[in-house]
């Protein structure tokens, strides 16, 4: 790949990057897509293919108030149209109805969907370069004019009228995880593709792009802990989505968080990452065995435990809590402390003192009473980082030095700011105290966009698809303007 000129360069070939690239092509742009790995698809290939978000925008704001309201609105408002666009490309969906009591979902075959997007990209003229990573951005007088790409050990310049960063987040980068997420990155198992190491985040922040709030938050589900052997084809089989139904006991024999907080298991998993070794036991009784792992969806818990045993997980079973805690002690948990914790938990729920539990237990207030009792040893895992680059509702990456603090008061719920000026800065519709200034020529999509989800989760594939389409459309518009300038 020699030095070349392309109006739009998309960095990353997952669902977000492919959606951006195909959308830009359909808008009339020429597009080059570079992908670090040997194949397209990113973490979407490893997902269950559920395209979902909250049914009501107000519920998003209630449960994820720290997320960016404008970006959350974009995802919520444009998802139906984006799903219809995928259907037009031949992607088949099954309507699965309610998701996690707050959302509505449709399931697709992720491998098939990525295949159709890749075929569409090539059929309408896209240029694809696999095993080509984003090294850095090329700037001229404050404007992004291209990328430096690494291929086969050599760096090549690709000139662009617009660049879309969609490299998948920084969950695979222990240095960034240690800087932003937690003190001990080794407390986490990686539950995503192996190529998302923060290339886009690093390249953008090196030129002065703003980082979003929520850099310390992430999405994931605990996995069966070693000695279980979990490869990237087993993330769903070994995933412990049922954590919110259990009692989580850390290696000190204590509860450490409200297991039921947030829409799924992502909250207890984030809290687990800060426990010793990122390890705990999920404890349950026999009533749990016939429950579905994901609030009315997913595999039965007994099926999940059986799968995990087959790959070497530590799954304990006992007829009493006393003997269960004795078995946990063989794996390093203080027996007396764990037993006292479980007995106190049961006594509080049975005695009408659930509100006195510390940590709190706001949901699923059921004591552990029906034997046999079971416990599975689990470890925190990360699928993607929720924090990333700060962008506006047009997917434009923002300047750190030209944008006011995220803590500046915004008087409207959706916080749409007039950002019509692209060169000299953004005008503000709500006063000089709040400003967003975009970096000319730079867009972001997918997990490189920060602060859509924040601690709680509103759908990763939905954010990737909608923000990918958003970035591709706006990048194509800018590239067409630049192309006309002599």
N, C-alpha and C positions, 0 to 999 in steps of 0.2 A: 504494500500500500504506500504509494508515494504521496508527496504533498498534493492536496486536492482542494477543490472548492465545492461546498454543498450549502444550500441555504439553511437547512435545518439538520442539526446533528443531535440524535437521541442517544444518551449514554445509559445503557441498561436494557436488557431484553426480557424482563419479566412482564407480568400483566400490565403494569403501569406504563412501562416503556413501549411495549408493542401497541398498546391503545393510543399512546401519544403519536407514535410513528405512523400508524395507519390513518389516524385522524388527520394528521398533517398532510399526508399524501392525498387523501380524499379532498382536502381543501386546496389542492393545486401546488403544494410545495414539492421540491425535491428533498429527499430524506436519506441520510446515512444513519444506520443504527450500529453502534458498537456494543458488543457484549463480552464481558470478561471471561465467561465460562465457555466450554465447548458446545453449549446448547442453549436454546431459548427456554424461557419459562420461569426462571428464578424460583422463589419459594412457593409461588402459586402451584407449581407442579406437585408439591408435597402436601397441598391442602386437601380438604374434603370437597372443595368446589362450591361451598355455600356462599352465595351472594346475598347479603342481607344488611339491613341497618334498622334503626328504630322506626316504628310506624309514625310516631308523632315527634315533630321537632321540639316541642316544649318538653317532652320527656328526655330528650338528649340534654337540654340545658339543665334540667333538674338533676340528672344523674352524672353528667360530665360538665359541671359548670366551669371548670378551669380550662376546658378546651376552647379553641378559637371559634366564636359563634358564627363568623362569616364562612369559614371553611366547613364547619359542620352543616350549615345551611346548603352550601354547594353540593355536598355529598348527598344529603337528604333529598334535595329538590331535583337533582339531575339523574339519580340512580334509575328511575323507571325508563327514561329515554336512553340511557346508556345500555341498559339490559336489552331494550328493543333493538338497539344497534347491533349488539352481539348476535341476537336472534336473526337479524338480517344477513349476517355472515354465515349462518348455518349452525350456530351453537344451540343445542337443545337444553331446555330447562324443565325441571320438575318443581312445581309449586309445593313447598312443604309447609306452608302456613306459618304459624306462630314460632318465633325464635326467642328463647330465653325470657319469655313473658312480656317483652317490650318491643320485639321486632317482628319482621316478616321476611321469609327467606325463599330463595329459589336455588336449586342445586343444579350444577352443570358438571360435566366431566372435565376437570381442569386440563388434562393432557390433550383431550380433543379440542378444547377451546384454544389452547396455545397453538396447536397445530393449524387450526383454521386462521388464526390471526397471522401466524408466520407465513402461511401460503398466500393470504391476501396481501401482505406486505410485499412479497416478492412479485406477485402477479401484476401489481400496479406500479412497479418500477423502483421499489426500495432497494437500497444498497446495504448489504449485511456484511459485517466483519466480526466473526467469532474470535474468541481467545484474544480479544483486544480490550484492554482496560483503560479507564480514564486516569491519566496521570496528573493533569493540571489544566487550568483554563488559560486561554490566550486573551489578553486585554489590550485595548488601545484607547487611551484617553478616557478611561472609566467605562468603556463599553466592551462587553464580551464579544469577541470576534472569531472564536473558534476553540478547539480543544487540542491538547497534546495527548496522544494516545500511545499506549505501550503495547507493542505486538512483537512477539518473538525476540524479546530482549532489546528492541530498538524503539526509539520514540519518534513519532511522526506527527506533523501538524495537519489538522483538518480545519480549514477555514469555514465559518458558518455565519449565516445571517441571524440565527437563533440557536441556542443550545438548551436542551431539556435534560435535566439530571434525574435519573430514575434508577439509581444503583442499589436500592434495596435496604438502606439503613446501615447502622454500624454494629449490629449485634454480633458479628463475627470478629470484632476488633477488641482484644482485651485491653489495650491501652486506652481507647476511648471509653470502654465500659468502666474501667477503673477511674477515669477522670470524671465521668458524669453520673454513672448509675450506682455503683457500689464499690466499697473498698476492696473486696475480694472477688474479682471476676471469676476465679476458679470455683466459686460457689454455684456457678451457672453451667448447665449443659446447653449446647447449641441445638435448637429445635427449628432449624431453617436450612436453606441452601448454604453451602460453604463459601460462597463467593462475595457475600455482602459484608465488606470490611470497612465501610465508611468512606469509600473513594470520592463519592459526590459531596458528602458533607465536608471532608477535608479540603477538596479543591475549591469549594465555594467559600468556606470560611477563610482560606488563605488569601483570597482577594478582598476580604472585608465584608462578606455576607453575614447577615444577622442570624444567630441561632434562636430557635423558638424556646418558649417555656416548656417545661415537662421533660427536659433531657434526662432526668432521673427515673422516668417511668418507662415501662415496657410491657409488651403483651407476650404471654406464653402460658404453657400448662406444665405442671410438674410431670416429670417422667420417672419411671421405675429406676431406682438408684442402682449404681454398680453394687454387686457384680453383674447386674443385668446388662446384656449386650444389646444396645439400641442403635441401629443404623438409621439412615435417613428414609428408609422405606417403612419404618416401624413407629414413626412419631405418633401417629394416631392410635395405633394398637397399644402402645405403651403409655399413652397420655392419661393423666389422672384428672379428667374433667370433673369427676365427682367430689373433688376436695371440699366443696362448699357443703356437702352433706355429712362430712365426717367430723371427727375431732382430731385436730392436728397437734401432735406432741413432738416438740423438738428434742434434740439430743441432751438437753438438760432436764427432760421430763416435764416440760411446761407447755401450756398453750401460749401462743405468742401473738395472735391476731384474731379478729372476728372472721371465722372461716366463711361466713355467708355474705360478706360485703361485696358489692358490685354485682354486675349482671351475670357473671360466670365465675370461673375459678381464677381469673387473672389477678385478683387482689390478694388472695392468700398465697399465690405463687410469688408475687412480688415481695410480700413480707417474708416468705420462706428464704428468699435469696439473701436476706440479711441475718439469718440464723447461722449458728456454727456449722460450717461445711455446706451450707445450703440444704441441709438434710432434716427430715422429720419422718415420723410415722403417721399415716392416715389411719385412724382407728374407727371401726364401724361394727355394728352388730348384725345379726342375721336378717333383720328387717330391710337392711340396705341392699341385700343381694339381688332382689328382683326389681330394684329401681333402675331407671335409665339414668345414665351419667350426666346428661345435659338438660336437666329440667324438662323432662318429657320427650327428649330425643337422645339419640346415641345408643351405644351398646349397654346391655345390662351390666351392672357392676360385677356380678359373678363371672361374666364372660371376660371382662377386662382383667380381673385378677388371674383367671386361668391363662389368658394370653401372656401375661407378665411372668407367670411361673415358668412357662415354656422357654422364655429367653433369659432365665436365670435370676429373676427378681426375688427378693426376700419377702415372702408372704407368710405371715404367722397366723395360726388358728388355735384357739383355746376355748374351753368350756366356761371359764371364769375370767374376770378381769385380772384377778391375782395371778393366775398362771400365764395370761397374756403378757402382763408386765414383766414377769420373770423371763419370758422368752425375749422380750425387747431388751432386757438387761444384758443378754448375751451379745447384743449388737451395740452396746455402749450407753444405753439409756439408764439413768438411775432408777432402780426398780421402785423404791419407796416413794420417790417424788412423783413418778408417773402414775402410780396407783392413787396417790392422794389427789392428784390433778383430776383424774377421771372420776373418782368418787365425789369430789367437790362439785364437778360439773353435773353429775347425775342428781346430787342432793339439791342443788340450786334449781334445776328444772322441775324436779318432783315436788319441791317445797314452795313453789310459787315465787322464788327469789331470782328468776332469770335475769332481771334487770340489775342485780348485784354482781353478776359475773364480770370479772376483769381478766383478760380482755372481754369486751362485750360479745353477746351472741344475739344479733337482732333477728335472725331468721332460723328456720329449721330447729326449733326448740324441742327436740326429742331426746330423751335420755337414752343411753346405751343399756338396754335391758335384756334383749333376746339373744341367748347363746345359739350357736357358737359365735365368739367374737373374733374379729380378724383385724390385722394391721399389715399394711404394706409400706416398705421403706421407699421413700421418694426423694427426689432431688429437684430443686428449682431449675427451670429451663426457660430460655428466651427464644421467641419466634421473630419479633421485630421490636426495634426501639420506637417508642411513641414520640419522643422528641426528635428534632431534626432542624431543617432550615426554616426560617421564618419566611412565609410567602403571603401574598394578598389573594383576594378571591379570584384573580385572573391567573393564578399560579406563578406569578412573577416573584422571583427571589428578591428579598429586601436588603438594602444597605444597612449595616450596623450603624455607620456614622451618619446616616441620613434619616433614621427612623427613631421616633420617641420610644421611651420605655414601654414595655408591655403592661406595666402597672399604671400607665396613664388612664384616667377615667374615661370610659366610653359611654355616653348617655343613651345609646340605642342598643336594643337587644342584639341585633344582627351586625351592628358596627360597620356598615358599609361606608367606606370613605371614598370621596371623589379623588381618583388618582389619574385623572386624564393626562396630566403632564408626564411624559416619559423621559425627557432629557434633563430639564432643569430641576426636576423634583416633582413631588406630588402636592397638588393643592388639597386643602382640607375643607370638608363641608361642615365640620363641627368645631372649628376654632384652631388656633395655632398651637394648642397644647397637645394635639394628637396628629402625628404625621407618619405616613408610610412612604418611603422612597424606594422604588424598584431599581434593581441593577439592570441596565439596558441589555437586552439580549439573553437573559438567563431565566430559565423556568425550572420548576421542580415538580415531581409527581411521585405518587406511591409513598413508600416509607422514608424517602428523603424529605418529604413534607412533614414538618413537626406540628404537634399540638392539635390534631383533629381528635383522636382519642387522647385522654389524659388520665392515667391511673385506671379508669374504667374504659371499656372497649365498645366501639360502635360499628365494627365490621371492617376487616382488613382488605378483603377483595373489593368491597364497595368503594373504599377510599382510593384504592389503586386504579380501578376502572374509571371512576368519575374524574379524579384529578389528572389522570393520564389523558383523558379526552380533553379536559380543560386546557392543560398545558400544550397539547398538540395543536389545538385550534388557534390559540393565541400566538404560539410560536410561528405558525404558518402565516398568520396575518402580518406579524412583524417582519418576517423574512421576505414576504412579497413586497413590502414597502422598501426595504433595503435594496432589494434586487433592482427596483426601478430607479434607484438613485445612481447617477453616473459616477 
